[in-house]
Amino acid sequence: MEPETAWTLQRILAQVVERGTGKAAALDTVTTIAGKTGTAQLPNLVTGGYYQDRYLASFIGFMPAYHADRLLLISVCDPQGAYYGAQVAAPVSVGS
């Protein structure tokens, strides 16, 4: 990856946490966190296809955003109630 492309991607992912779906992952103790939330339907391994009501919620991030030395991956399989990565996985990093 070209350095300019990497820098642009870092800025975009930092904005996800500052203003987007990853807001719940922000920490007071770290200047900037960069990351991405995700929501996916779980595959039905018995019948094929995907479940319509079962999900994998996720957040992957790195910090500090522009000089990262830590990586965080939160994955919640089949959460009950809320199921979006922004609602379920991103807030987990707050307690980390």
Order of alpha helices (4+ residues) and beta strands (2+ residues): alpha-beta-beta-beta-alpha
